[in-house]
Amino acid sequence: MIRSKRSVQNLPVYQAGKPIEEVQREYGWQDVIKLVSNENPVGCSPKVIEALKDLHLLHHYPEPLAPVLRNKLADHLNIKPQKLIFGNGSSELIQMICRAFLEPKDESILVDFTYSIYQSEVKIEGAIPIIVPLQNGVYDLEAMYQAITSKTKIIWICNPNNPTGALIDHETLRVFLARIPKNILVVLDEAYIEYVTDLRCPDSLTLSAEFKQLLILRTFSKIYGLAAVRMGYAIADKTIIDVLHRVRPSFNTNRYAQHAAIAAIDDQSFVTHWRTVNHQERNKIMEQLDSWGLHYYPTHANFILIDTGLPSHEVFQFFLERGIIIRDRLKYPTYIRVTVGTPEQNRRFLAVFAELLSS
Ligand SMILES: Cc1ncc(COP(=O)(O)O)c(C=O)c1O
């Protein structure tokens, strides 16, 4: 028998949100609402669709370093292009980070309820995840600091945190970074940062200039609405980026993705608009949850973690049978996570939720 390496023998397979097509096939619904993967509910900027029509040269490999996109994004962020690297989604960058920096038995600190891929990738490298509990859905940075040992290599912070939506503010993050030994990489995953409207939101680019061990992860999959094309990026000191290039798969970001991201950066009004709509809509949902007396975590992102008080797999099924896909199977058995949709989708979600509560 061919045996896998020991570190992957008991590794669970990542459970992605149920795809729309699958629900259409299984339930015959045409009008399925997907509120499970925190995507942009309306898609991407029309300028991206337009730009993709011009795409030629599909028989040639893409440029490995995505130089046009890199310069464009560097200009947009006002940083040096050498501080950027792209991934086939930011999830590929998480893989590259672990591959490049973790040796077996190294330790890596993360919280108990966050994006699950950090832990899987740490384990695949034979390193040891050191798990620090969230306090009421919020990062306990003091406990993370206390968890540091001479074996610590990477600390993971997801801000706002998926799935609790909690935000670490600029000053708190800065004080934390200042305490961390310089040989430990701090990964700040900002997949949802464009949704934050709180003025205390970290200015992570300034922090990146101050702390050379900070690596910021971002993605075009969320507010930019480009989850299908797979494009994420990391911002860090050139010395860290240079190491990541050594483990980067040769043509990891494709022509479509590079082209789409360039057009997406050009349409910042799309981003601003969706930040505003999301802000209004998540407030409406939270107000309704308040009026029902349900517990949820106040969110800074485009999703809400809600305690339904009922077994979450039953809640999932109830919504599914009415054409709405939500996230169940979370750490807590009665919680669901719901992506903030369009105003119309949210109305339908809340109507079905009301039906569930009254049944
Ligand atoms: C916190 C967080 N980071 C990273 C990702 C990965 O996104 P992508 O690989 O699409 O860029 C996700 C996706 O859900 C996420 O929630």
The ligand as an SDF file (V2000), in Angstrom:
LIG
                    3D

 16 16  0  0  0  0  0  0  0  0999 V2000
  -10.0010   34.4650    6.3370 C   0  0  0  0  0  0  0  0  0  0  0  0
   -9.8040   33.9170    4.9760 C   0  0  0  0  0  0  0  0  0  0  0  0
   -8.5880   33.9260    4.4470 N   0  0  0  0  0  0  0  0  0  0  0  0
   -8.3650   33.4440    3.2170 C   0  0  0  0  0  0  0  0  0  0  0  0
   -9.3810   32.9130    2.4710 C   0  0  0  0  0  0  0  0  0  0  0  0
   -9.0470   32.3420    1.1220 C   0  0  0  0  0  0  0  0  0  0  0  0
   -9.5300   33.0810    0.0980 O   0  0  0  0  0  0  0  0  0  0  0  0
   -8.9930   32.8980   -1.3920 P   0  0  0  0  0  0  0  0  0  0  0  0
   -8.1370   31.6730   -1.4290 O   0  0  0  0  0  0  0  0  0  0  0  0
  -10.2150   32.7700   -2.2060 O   0  0  0  0  0  0  0  0  0  0  0  0
   -8.2110   34.1290   -1.6780 O   0  0  0  0  0  0  0  0  0  0  0  0
  -10.6760   32.8690    2.9690 C   0  0  0  0  0  0  0  0  0  0  0  0
  -11.7680   32.2930    2.1980 C   0  0  0  0  0  0  0  0  0  0  0  0
  -12.8610   32.0900    2.6280 O   0  0  0  0  0  0  0  0  0  0  0  0
  -10.8930   33.3890    4.2670 C   0  0  0  0  0  0  0  0  0  0  0  0
  -12.1010   33.3850    4.8360 O   0  0  0  0  0  0  0  0  0  0  0  0
  1  2  1  0
  2  3  1  0
  2 15  2  0
  3  4  2  0
  4  5  1  0
  5  6  1  0
  5 12  2  0
  6  7  1  0
  7  8  1  0
  8  9  2  0
  8 10  1  0
  8 11  1  0
 12 13  1  0
 12 15  1  0
 13 14  2  0
 15 16  1  0
M  END
$$$$
